Amino acid sequence: MFIGPMVLAAIAGFDFYVYISVWFQHYWQEPTFSEIRQFFCEGDTYDRECVAPIFGGPDYNSLDEWCMDKYGHTDCAIIRNRAESDALELGRTLILAQGIMGIVNVLQIALSMYICTTILTASVITQSMNDTINYLLMLPIGGTSAVAAWTWWMRKYDGRNGEGSEMSTYWVPYVFLSLSIFEVIQMPLGIGAGRLKSRIMLGMSIFLLSVILIGLAAAGVACILFAILWSDSFTLINRGTLQDIACFQELASCCCCDDFPVGANVTAGEYRCPEWSDTDIIGFVIITLKISGIISFLAMIYFFGAVTVAEILRQNLKHYKSDYI
């Protein structure tokens, strides 16, 4: 049950290690970071100088100008950078520790599963495994549904403006939403087939599970390939389109998403999210695609197990050797 989330946490920990500095930089002034600022910022600066916005925010030309207007000095950048650097060092240590512990936990769970399958007899394992595996499918259902919600902004980037249309990601949320719907339909069918001992319903369940497996494999491969494509070919997308993507994602600290329309002319200074560099925006798109692909591959483990269990039960019913008969 827990091996999938553990693997995801371990991989995400190592993957996010690269992007944590970007996350800290842009989310530092958000309310979610208030406790971290209280711990690392000097004195009572956690909600004053230490919360200085990037580049001074939309109403100032620089951070120093913002600091001078608010507090009568220009030390805000020094105060924020020192606290952010200390917090980042601890954050990286914790993420690295999480990744290592995740790998150790996965190995422990795998060993426990091996011991249990060695000790228990086949009849004990098969007695209730169909119900159990179908209830466990709630985990991948939750995972694919979460990916659909998390990537819902991608439907807005369809590449119709011709800029990087070959890297359009509008299909991602729709694919995962469709998979979630199929998964929700399959779960009660699988449970009912096992309890009613119906070989026909089990066959239908196996077919639906196979379709879901193929869909998850295709979605996982596509997400990873698109992540690589974004990493290698991001120069095909211009600065204005990346600014739109930042606003589509509702990234923190974007000052001007409501001030300029989609497709604003950046050459005329119409920046919708000047706080985020092209590299930072692309980095968050890449990690979103990577994690979506990883979740898809991990979900396959559960559905492959469900196919195996359903087929074993179907064969047992066929030969009248099941404990259910």
C-alpha positions in Angstrom: 0.0 0.0 0.0 2.7 2.5 1.0 5.5 1.5 -1.4 4.1 3.7 -4.2 3.9 6.9 -2.1 7.3 6.1 -0.6 8.9 5.7 -4.1 7.3 9.0 -5.2 8.6 10.8 -2.1 12.1 9.5 -2.6 12.3 10.4 -6.3 10.6 13.7 -5.8 13.0 14.5 -2.9 16.1 14.0 -5.1 14.5 15.7 -8.1 13.2 18.8 -6.1 16.7 19.2 -4.6 17.7 20.9 -7.8 14.8 23.4 -7.8 14.5 24.2 -4.1 16.5 27.4 -4.5 14.0 28.7 -7.1 11.1 27.7 -4.8 12.6 29.5 -1.8 13.4 32.6 -3.8 9.9 33.1 -5.2 7.8 31.9 -2.3 9.8 33.5 0.5 7.4 36.4 1.0 4.3 34.2 0.9 2.2 33.6 4.1 3.1 29.9 3.9 6.8 30.8 4.7 6.0 33.0 7.7 7.1 30.4 10.2 10.4 29.8 8.3 11.0 33.6 8.2 10.4 33.9 11.9 13.0 31.2 12.6 15.7 32.5 10.2 15.2 36.3 10.0 16.9 38.6 12.4 14.8 39.9 15.3 11.4 41.3 14.2 12.4 41.6 10.5 10.5 38.5 9.5 7.5 40.5 8.5 9.4 43.7 7.6 12.7 43.9 5.9 13.1 40.2 5.5 9.9 39.9 3.4 11.3 42.3 0.8 9.8 41.5 -2.7 11.9 40.5 -5.6 13.1 43.6 -7.5 11.0 45.8 -5.1 7.6 44.7 -6.4 5.4 46.3 -9.1 5.4 49.8 -7.6 9.2 50.3 -7.2 12.2 50.3 -9.6 14.4 48.3 -7.3 14.5 46.5 -4.0 16.6 49.3 -2.4 14.1 51.9 -3.4 11.3 49.8 -1.7 13.4 49.4 1.4 14.3 53.1 1.6 10.7 54.1 1.2 9.4 51.6 3.8 12.1 51.6 6.4 14.6 54.4 5.6 17.6 52.2 4.8 18.8 49.8 2.1 19.7 46.7 4.1 16.6 44.7 3.1 18.4 42.7 0.4 21.2 41.8 2.8 18.8 40.8 5.6 16.6 38.7 3.2 19.5 37.0 1.4 21.2 36.0 4.6 18.0 34.5 6.1 17.1 32.8 2.8 20.5 31.3 2.4 20.4 29.8 5.9 16.9 28.4 5.3 17.9 27.0 2.0 20.9 25.1 3.5 18.6 23.4 6.0 15.9 22.7 3.4 18.4 21.0 1.1 19.6 18.9 4.0 16.1 17.8 5.0 15.1 17.0 1.4 18.3 14.9 0.9 17.6 13.1 4.2 14.0 12.5 3.1 15.1 11.0 -0.2 17.6 8.6 1.6 15.0 7.6 4.2 12.5 7.0 1.5 14.8 4.6 -0.3 15.5 2.7 3.0 11.7 2.5 3.7 11.0 1.1 0.2 13.6 -1.6 0.7 12.1 -2.5 4.1 8.6 -2.7 2.7 9.8 -4.9 -0.2 11.5 -7.2 2.3 8.4 -7.4 4.4 6.3 -8.3 1.4 8.7 -11.0 0.4 8.6 -12.5 3.9 4.8 -12.4 4.0 4.4 -14.1 0.7 6.9 -16.8 1.7 5.2 -17.5 5.1 1.5 -17.4 4.0 0.0 -20.1 1.9 -1.5 -19.4 -1.5 -5.1 -20.1 -0.2 -4.7 -17.4 2.5 -3.3 -14.9 0.0 -6.0 -15.5 -2.6 -8.9 -15.6 -0.2 -9.5 -11.8 -0.1 -6.9 -10.4 -2.4 -9.3 -9.3 -5.1 -11.2 -7.0 -2.7 -7.9 -5.8 -1.2 -6.2 -4.9 -4.4 -9.3 -3.0 -5.7 -9.5 -1.0 -2.5 -5.8 -0.2 -2.9 -6.6 1.3 -6.3 -7.9 4.3 -4.5 -4.3 5.4 -4.1 -3.5 5.6 -7.9 -7.0 7.1 -8.5 -6.1 9.9 -6.0 -2.7 10.3 -7.7 -4.0 10.7 -11.2 -6.8 12.9 -10.1 -4.3 15.1 -8.2 -2.1 15.3 -11.4 -5.2 16.4 -13.4 -5.9 19.1 -10.9 -2.3 20.2 -10.5 -1.7 20.4 -14.3 -5.1 22.0 -15.1 -3.4 25.2 -16.0 -1.7 23.4 -18.9 -4.9 23.3 -20.9 -4.4 27.0 -21.6 -1.1 26.5 -23.3 -2.2 25.0 -26.7 0.5 26.6 -28.8 -2.0 28.1 -31.2 0.1 31.3 -31.4 2.8 29.3 -33.2 5.4 29.7 -30.5 6.7 26.3 -29.5 3.4 24.6 -30.6 5.3 21.3 -30.8 5.8 21.5 -27.0 2.2 22.3 -26.2 1.1 20.6 -23.0 -2.7 21.2 -23.2 -3.3 17.4 -23.4 -1.8 16.5 -20.0 -4.7 17.4 -17.6 -7.3 15.9 -20.0 -5.4 12.6 -20.3 -5.1 12.2 -16.5 -8.7 13.3 -16.0 -9.8 10.6 -18.5 -7.7 8.0 -16.7 -9.2 8.9 -13.4 -12.7 8.5 -14.7 -11.9 5.1 -16.2 -10.3 4.1 -12.8 -13.3 5.1 -10.9 -15.6 3.1 -13.2 -13.3 0.0 -12.9 -13.0 -0.2 -9.1 -16.6 -1.1 -8.3 -16.7 -3.4 -11.3 -13.6 -5.3 -10.0 -15.0 -5.6 -6.5 -18.4 -6.8 -7.8 -16.9 -9.3 -10.1 -14.9 -10.9 -7.3 -17.8 -11.0 -4.9 -20.3 -12.4 -7.5 -17.7 -14.9 -8.7 -18.5 -13.8 -12.3 -15.9 -14.8 -14.9 -17.6 -12.5 -17.5 -17.4 -9.5 -15.2 -13.8 -10.4 -14.3 -13.0 -10.5 -18.0 -14.6 -7.0 -18.4 -12.6 -5.8 -15.4 -9.3 -7.2 -16.9 -10.0 -5.5 -20.2 -10.7 -2.2 -18.5 -7.6 -2.5 -16.3 -5.5 -3.3 -19.4 -6.8 -0.2 -21.2 -5.9 1.9 -18.1 -2.4 0.3 -17.9 -1.8 1.2 -21.6 -3.1 4.8 -20.9 -0.8 5.2 -17.9 2.2 3.9 -19.8 1.6 6.2 -22.7 1.0 9.2 -20.4 4.1 8.5 -18.3 6.3 8.1 -21.4 4.9 11.3 -23.0 5.4 13.3 -19.8 9.0 12.3 -19.4 9.7 12.9 -23.1 8.1 16.3 -23.0 10.2 17.1 -19.9 13.3 16.3 -21.9 12.0 18.3 -24.8 11.4 21.3 -22.7 14.9 21.0 -21.2 16.6 20.7 -24.6 14.5 23.0 -26.8 13.1 25.7 -24.6 14.6 28.4 -26.9 11.8 27.7 -29.3 9.5 29.5 -26.9 9.7 33.3 -26.7 9.8 35.4 -23.6 6.2 36.5 -23.9 4.9 33.0 -24.1 6.9 32.0 -21.0 5.4 35.0 -19.2 1.9 33.7 -20.1 2.9 30.2 -18.8 4.0 31.7 -15.5 0.6 33.4 -15.1 -1.2 30.2 -16.2 0.6 28.4 -13.4 -0.3 31.2 -11.0 3.3 31.3 -9.8 4.0 33.2 -6.6 5.1 36.9 -6.7 4.0 37.5 -10.3 3.1 41.2 -10.1 1.3 42.0 -13.4 -0.7 39.0 -14.7 -3.9 41.1 -14.5 -2.3 44.3 -15.9 -1.4 42.8 -19.3 -3.4 40.4 -21.5 -2.2 37.0 -22.8 0.3 37.5 -25.5 1.5 40.9 -24.2 4.3 42.6 -26.1 7.4 42.1 -23.9 9.5 44.1 -26.3 7.4 47.1 -25.3 8.0 46.3 -21.6 4.7 44.6 -21.0 6.0 41.9 -18.6 3.3 39.9 -16.9 5.7 38.2 -14.5 9.1 39.9 -14.5 10.1 38.3 -11.2 10.5 34.9 -12.8 13.3 34.3 -15.3 12.8 32.1 -18.3 15.0 29.4 -16.7 12.9 29.4 -13.5 9.6 29.1 -15.4 10.9 26.3 -17.6 12.3 24.5 -14.5 8.9 24.4 -12.9 7.2 23.1 -16.1 9.9 20.4 -16.3 9.5 19.2 -12.7 5.7 19.2 -13.1 6.0 17.0 -16.1 8.5 14.7 -14.4 6.4 14.2 -11.3 3.3 13.6 -13.5 5.2 10.9 -15.4 6.5 9.3 -12.2 3.0 9.2 -10.7 1.8 7.5 -13.9 4.5 4.8 -13.7 3.9 4.2 -10.0 0.1 3.9 -10.6 0.9 1.1 -13.1 2.3 -1.0 -10.3 -1.1 -1.1 -8.6 -3.1 -1.8 -11.8 -0.6 -4.5 -13.0 -1.2 -6.1 -9.6 -5.0 -5.8 -10.1 -4.8 -7.4 -13.5 -2.7 -10.3 -12.1 -5.1 -10.9 -9.2 -8.2 -10.7 -11.4 -6.7 -13.2 -13.9 -5.7 -15.6 -11.0 -9.2 -15.4 -9.6 -10.7 -15.9 -13.1 -8.6 -19.0 -13.7 -9.5 -20.4 -10.2 -13.2 -20.0 -11.0 -12.7 -21.6 -14.3 -11.1 -24.8 -12.8 -13.2 -24.8 -9.7 -10.2 -24.6 -7.4 -10.9 -21.3 -5.7 -11.7 -21.1 -2.0 -14.6 -18.9 -3.0 -16.5 -21.9 -4.5 
